[in-house]
Amino acid sequence: MSRYKKLMIQRGVMQKAVAEKIHKTDPRVDTSLLSKFVNDVCLPTPRTLATICKTLACDPLDIYDPAEITLAPPTSAQEAAGGGNADNPATSTEAARKRERRRANGLYNLTVEISRDIAERVFAPEALRKLGYLSKSDFVRQAVAALDARLSTIEAKEKADGAGTPNGKK
């Protein structure tokens, strides 16, 4: 049983009541999203977590382990700007800086969704090493390079086939 459920039972608070309080603070949070928080599928924003804690009369560490809610240590830029939460403009500045760096360096950022079971099996560091890759990024780079080589071969063949006729068409 999740810590949320235990706290709600102890406090005699229904999930619907918590959802109503949160919805007043952040209208984007509905019962479906709250259910994901309660079932440890995703984490609430700091503001939403504060509302949850106020409603359940608890501290964030009564619900989460410190490692769960401190996902990354703050960078010195985030500390200087006052943190790195969703309400902080420094976060969007950082994202814009990353996008600009990628653009300037000619990089393409790829995000894909695949089956977790397969991904955890195949992308485990030991499995990647057995398959001859250094990392997930190394695998993707090599796969894209192989696709690029195949595409170049196909295009060269198409160009050679078209060059054999007077007007370049079959």
GUFI-45012 format. One record per atom (N, C-alpha, C): residue in three letters; x, y, z. Coordinates in pm, whole numbers, padded with zeros to 5 digits, always signed. Example, Ala and Ser with C-alpha at 12.3 -4.5 7.8 and 13.67 -1.06 7.14 Angstrom:
<recs>
ALA+01319-00569+00780;ALA+01230-00450+00780;ALA+01320-00330+00780;SER+01285-00225+00708;SER+01367-00106+00714;SER+01290+00003+00787;
</recs>
This chain:
<recs>
MET+00086-00118+00000;MET+00000+00000+00000;MET+00090+00124+00000;SER+00058+00222-00085;SER+00140+00342-00092;SER+00127+00425+00034;ARG+00222+00511+00055;ARG+00219+00598+00172;ARG+00098+00691+00167;TYR+00061+00734+00045;TYR-00057+00819+00031;TYR-00179+00749+00091;LYS-00200+00627+00047;LYS-00319+00553+00091;LYS-00319+00535+00243;LYS-00203+00502+00299;LYS-00193+00486+00444;LYS-00228+00615+00515;LEU-00174+00727+00466;LEU-00202+00856+00529;LEU-00349+00893+00517;MET-00409+00868+00401;MET-00551+00902+00382;MET-00637+00818+00477;ILE-00604+00692+00492;ILE-00680+00606+00584;ILE-00662+00655+00728;GLN-00537+00683+00766;GLN-00509+00731+00902;GLN-00583+00862+00933;ARG-00587+00951+00834;ARG-00648+01083+00854;ARG-00798+01082+00828;GLY-00849+00974+00771;GLY-00991+00966+00738;GLY-01030+01059+00625;VAL-00936+01079+00531;VAL-00959+01169+00418;VAL-00975+01084+00292;MET-01078+01114+00215;MET-01102+01042+00090;MET-01019+01105-00022;GLN-00981+01024-00120;GLN-00901+01072-00232;GLN-00975+01183-00305;LYS-01106+01174-00314;LYS-01187+01276-00382;LYS-01171+01412-00313;ALA-01168+01413-00180;ALA-01151+01539-00105;ALA-01015+01601-00134;VAL-00912+01516-00140;VAL-00777+01565-00171;VAL-00777+01624-00312;ALA-00839+01555-00406;ALA-00845+01601-00545;ALA-00914+01737-00555;GLU-01023+01755-00480;GLU-01095+01883-00484;GLU-01008+01997-00433;LYS-00934+01974-00325;LYS-00845+02078-00271;LYS-00734+02112-00371;ILE-00676+02009-00431;ILE-00567+02030-00528;ILE-00621+02105-00650;HIS-00739+02067-00694;HIS-00798+02128-00814;HIS-00816+02280-00795;LYS-00841+02322-00672;LYS-00852+02466-00644;LYS-00717+02536-00661;THR-00610+02468-00626;THR-00475+02523-00640;THR-00426+02513-00784;ASP-00450+02399-00847;ASP-00405+02375-00985;ASP-00515+02303-01061;PRO-00591+02376-01143;PRO-00705+02316-01214;PRO-00666+02203-01311;ARG-00539+02191-01344;ARG-00496+02084-01435;ARG-00499+01948-01368;VAL-00496+01945-01235;VAL-00492+01819-01161;VAL-00634+01768-01138;ASP-00664+01656-01200;ASP-00796+01594-01182;ASP-00779+01464-01103;THR-00887+01392-01085;THR-00881+01269-01006;THR-00790+01164-01071;SER-00787+01164-01203;SER-00702+01069-01273;SER-00554+01096-01244;LEU-00515+01222-01248;LEU-00376+01256-01220;LEU-00343+01231-01073;LEU-00433+01264-00984;LEU-00411+01237-00842;LEU-00392+01087-00819;SER-00469+01006-00889;SER-00455+00861-00878;SER-00315+00818-00917;LYS-00257+00884-01015;LYS-00119+00851-01056;LYS-00020+00888-00946;PHE-00045+01000-00877;PHE+00041+01036-00763;PHE+00030+00929-00655;VAL-00094+00894-00620;VAL-00121+00799-00512;VAL-00063+00661-00542;ASN-00064+00621-00668;ASN-00014+00489-00707;ASN+00131+00491-00754;ASP+00202+00599-00721;ASP+00346+00612-00749;ASP+00381+00600-00897;VAL+00293+00650-00983;VAL+00321+00649-01127;VAL+00398+00775-01166;CYS+00363+00889-01103;CYS+00433+01013-01131;CYS+00435+01100-01006;LEU+00512+01206-01013;LEU+00528+01296-00899;LEU+00450+01426-00921;PRO+00397+01484-00815;PRO+00331+01614-00827;PRO+00433+01727-00837;THR+00387+01843-00884;THR+00473+01961-00882;THR+00492+02003-00737;PRO+00592+02084-00708;PRO+00612+02128-00569;PRO+00488+02198-00511;ARG+00421+02280-00589;ARG+00302+02350-00541;ARG+00189+02251-00511;THR+00171+02153-00599;THR+00067+02052-00577;THR+00101+01967-00455;LEU+00228+01931-00440;LEU+00270+01853-00324;LEU+00243+01930-00195;ALA+00266+02061-00197;ALA+00239+02143-00078;ALA+00090+02138-00042;THR+00004+02143-00143;THR-00141+02135-00119;THR-00179+01998-00064;ILE-00121+01893-00120;ILE-00148+01757-00072;ILE-00108+01746+00075;CYS+00011+01793+00106;CYS+00061+01784+00244;CYS-00027+01865+00340;LYS-00071+01981+00296;LYS-00159+02062+00380;LYS-00291+01990+00405;THR-00345+01929+00299;THR-00473+01858+00311;THR-00461+01736+00402;LEU-00349+01665+00392;LEU-00330+01544+00473;LEU-00259+01572+00605;ALA-00227+01700+00630;ALA-00157+01739+00753;ALA-00030+01656+00773;CYS+00055+01660+00671;CYS+00179+01583+00678;CYS+00291+01661+00609;ASP+00411+01609+00617;ASP+00527+01666+00549;ASP+00553+01585+00422;PRO+00621+01645+00323;PRO+00654+01569+00201;PRO+00727+01439+00229;LEU+00813+01439+00332;LEU+00889+01317+00363;LEU+00804+01211+00431;ASP+00680+01244+00468;ASP+00587+01142+00516;ASP+00532+01061+00399;ILE+00540+01120+00279;ILE+00486+01055+00159;ILE+00598+00997+00073;TYR+00708+01070+00060;TYR+00816+01030-00029;TYR+00948+01016+00045;ASP+01034+00928-00007;ASP+01173+00922+00039;ASP+01244+01043-00021;PRO+01347+01095+00044;PRO+01418+01210-00012;PRO+01469+01185-00154;ALA+01512+01063-00183;ALA+01564+01032-00317;ALA+01456+01041-00424;GLU+01331+01019-00387;GLU+01222+01025-00485;GLU+01191+01167-00527;ILE+01200+01261-00434;ILE+01163+01397-00468;ILE+01282+01488-00493;THR+01402+01442-00463;THR+01523+01515-00499;THR+01587+01436-00612;LEU+01535+01456-00732;LEU+01577+01374-00844;LEU+01715+01409-00897;ALA+01753+01535-00883;ALA+01885+01576-00929;ALA+01934+01688-00838;PRO+02064+01689-00810;PRO+02113+01799-00729;PRO+02104+01928-00809;PRO+02072+02039-00743;PRO+02061+02165-00816;PRO+02197+02208-00870;THR+02197+02268-00988;THR+02320+02323-01044;THR+02347+02455-00977;SER+02466+02507-00991;SER+02498+02635-00928;SER+02412+02746-00988;ALA+02377+02737-01116;ALA+02290+02838-01179;ALA+02151+02833-01118;GLN+02100+02712-01091;GLN+01967+02699-01031;GLN+01968+02752-00888;GLU+02076+02723-00815;GLU+02085+02772-00678;GLU+02088+02924-00677;ALA+02166+02983-00769;ALA+02175+03128-00775;ALA+02043+03191-00814;ALA+01965+03120-00897;ALA+01835+03172-00942;ALA+01725+03141-00843;GLY+01755+03067-00740;GLY+01653+03038-00639;GLY+01584+02906-00658;GLY+01650+02809-00717;GLY+01589+02676-00732;GLY+01559+02646-00877;GLY+01502+02526-00902;GLY+01477+02485-01039;GLY+01339+02428-01057;ASN+01237+02483-00989;ASN+01105+02424-01002;ASN+01029+02482-01120;ALA+00910+02431-01144;ALA+00831+02468-01261;ALA+00789+02614-01259;ASP+00783+02676-01142;ASP+00743+02815-01132;ASP+00861+02910-01151;ASN+00980+02857-01171;ASN+01101+02937-01180;ASN+01136+02965-01325;PRO+01148+03092-01364;PRO+01183+03125-01502;PRO+01321+03076-01541;ALA+01410+03051-01443;ALA+01544+03002-01476;ALA+01536+02867-01545;THR+01435+02786-01511;THR+01420+02655-01573;THR+01391+02668-01721;SER+01302+02758-01759;SER+01272+02776-01901;SER+01392+02837-01973;THR+01468+02922-01905;THR+01589+02978-01964;THR+01689+02867-01991;GLU+01703+02775-01898;GLU+01794+02661-01915;GLU+01752+02576-02034;ALA+01622+02549-02047;ALA+01572+02470-02160;ALA+01599+02542-02292;ALA+01578+02672-02294;ALA+01605+02750-02416;ALA+01754+02745-02451;ARG+01837+02751-02349;ARG+01982+02743-02372;ARG+02021+02607-02431;LYS+01960+02500-02380;LYS+01989+02366-02433;LYS+01945+02355-02578;ARG+01823+02406-02607;ARG+01775+02402-02746;ARG+01869+02479-02838;GLU+01913+02595-02795;GLU+02004+02676-02878;GLU+02137+02605-02898;ARG+02190+02541-02793;ARG+02315+02466-02806;ARG+02301+02354-02907;ARG+02188+02280-02899;ARG+02164+02172-02994;ARG+02157+02226-03136;ARG+02084+02336-03152;ARG+02068+02396-03285;ARG+02204+02439-03339;ALA+02283+02507-03256;ALA+02415+02557-03298;ALA+02510+02444-03334;ASN+02499+02332-03264;ASN+02588+02219-03289;ASN+02531+02119-03390;GLY+02414+02152-03447;GLY+02354+02062-03546;GLY+02307+01931-03485;LEU+02260+01934-03361;LEU+02217+01811-03295;LEU+02065+01797-03302;TYR+02020+01674-03308;TYR+01878+01642-03310;TYR+01847+01563-03184;ASN+01753+01612-03104;ASN+01717+01544-02980;ASN+01601+01450-03008;LEU+01616+01323-02982;LEU+01516+01221-03011;LEU+01458+01165-02882;THR+01326+01163-02875;THR+01257+01102-02761;THR+01160+01000-02816;VAL+01164+00878-02763;VAL+01074+00773-02809;VAL+01011+00703-02690;GLU+00896+00645-02711;GLU+00831+00565-02608;GLU+00827+00421-02657;ILE+00884+00332-02576;ILE+00886+00190-02609;ILE+00846+00111-02485;SER+00818-00015-02504;SER+00778-00101-02394;SER+00885-00102-02285;ARG+00844-00073-02162;ARG+00938-00067-02050;ARG+01010-00199-02029;ASP+00938-00312-02039;ASP+00999-00442-02015;ASP+01116-00466-02111;ILE+01091-00440-02238;ILE+01196-00460-02339;ILE+01310-00361-02318;ALA+01276-00235-02294;ALA+01378-00132-02277;ALA+01468-00164-02158;GLU+01410-00204-02046;GLU+01491-00234-01928;GLU+01581-00355-01952;ARG+01533-00450-02031;ARG+01615-00568-02062;ARG+01727-00533-02159;VAL+01693-00468-02269;VAL+01790-00442-02375;VAL+01885-00327-02340;PHE+01835-00224-02271;PHE+01918-00108-02242;PHE+01992-00116-02109;ALA+01986-00230-02043;ALA+02067-00248-01922;ALA+02214-00240-01966;PRO+02299-00174-01888;PRO+02439-00156-01930;PRO+02509-00287-01969;GLU+02482-00396-01893;GLU+02546-00524-01927;GLU+02498-00576-02062;ALA+02368-00560-02089;ALA+02312-00607-02216;ALA+02369-00526-02331;LEU+02378-00396-02314;LEU+02433-00311-02421;LEU+02578-00350-02451;ARG+02656-00378-02346;ARG+02794-00419-02367;ARG+02800-00552-02444;LYS+02712-00647-02410;LYS+02708-00775-02482;LYS+02675-00754-02628;LEU+02589-00654-02655;LEU+02548-00625-02792;LEU+02649-00538-02867;GLY+02751-00492-02797;GLY+02857-00416-02863;GLY+02838-00265-02860;TYR+02761-00213-02767;TYR+02737-00069-02757;TYR+02784-00018-02622;LEU+02827+00107-02621;LEU+02875+00169-02497;LEU+02760+00222-02413;SER+02653+00266-02480;SER+02540+00328-02410;SER+02418+00328-02502;LYS+02305+00374-02448;LYS+02184+00387-02530;LYS+02211+00486-02644;SER+02277+00595-02611;SER+02308+00696-02714;SER+02398+00638-02822;ASP+02496+00558-02781;ASP+02586+00495-02878;ASP+02507+00403-02970;PHE+02414+00325-02913;PHE+02330+00237-02994;PHE+02250+00318-03097;VAL+02184+00425-03051;VAL+02101+00505-03141;VAL+02187+00567-03250;ARG+02304+00621-03213;ARG+02393+00682-03314;ARG+02435+00580-03419;GLN+02472+00459-03374;GLN+02514+00356-03470;GLN+02396+00311-03557;ALA+02277+00298-03498;ALA+02160+00257-03576;ALA+02126+00362-03681;VAL+02132+00489-03644;VAL+02102+00596-03739;VAL+02210+00602-03848;ALA+02335+00581-03812;ALA+02442+00579-03912;ALA+02420+00465-04012;ALA+02378+00348-03963;ALA+02350+00234-04051;ALA+02233+00265-04144;LEU+02129+00329-04090;LEU+02014+00369-04175;LEU+02057+00470-04280;ASP+02142+00564-04241;ASP+02191+00664-04336;ASP+02270+00598-04448;ALA+02353+00500-04413;ALA+02431+00428-04515;ALA+02337+00352-04610;ARG+02235+00286-04555;ARG+02137+00214-04641;ARG+02064+00309-04732;LEU+02022+00424-04679;LEU+01951+00523-04760;LEU+02041+00576-04871;SER+02167+00601-04840;SER+02261+00648-04943;SER+02278+00544-05054;THR+02285+00417-05017;THR+02297+00309-05115;THR+02173+00304-05205;ILE+02056+00314-05144;ILE+01930+00311-05221;ILE+01923+00430-05315;GLU+01957+00549-05265;GLU+01952+00669-05349;GLU+02053+00661-05463;ALA+02172+00608-05435;ALA+02273+00593-05540;ALA+02225+00497-05648;LYS+02160+00388-05605;LYS+02107+00291-05701;LYS+01997+00354-05785;GLU+01908+00429-05723;GLU+01801+00497-05796;GLU+01859+00597-05896;LYS+01963+00668-05856;LYS+02025+00766-05945;LYS+02091+00694-06062;ALA+02157+00582-06036;ALA+02222+00504-06143;ALA+02120+00446-06238;ASP+02006+00397-06184;ASP+01901+00343-06269;ASP+01840+00451-06358;GLY+01824+00573-06305;GLY+01767+00684-06382;GLY+01863+00741-06483;ALA+01992+00726-06460;ALA+02093+00782-06549;ALA+02104+00702-06680;GLY+02051+00580-06684;GLY+02063+00495-06802;GLY+01965+00531-06913;THR+01871+00621-06891;THR+01774+00657-06993;THR+01798+00802-07037;PRO+01759+00838-07161;PRO+01789+00970-07214;PRO+01733+01087-07129;ASN+01611+01074-07079;ASN+01552+01184-07001;ASN+01562+01160-06851;GLY+01633+01057-06810;GLY+01649+01027-06668;GLY+01531+00955-06608;LYS+01430+00919-06691;LYS+01313+00848-06643;LYS+01307+00713-06711;LYS+01239+00621-06650;LYS+01225+00486-06708;LYS+01116+00484-06811;
</recs>
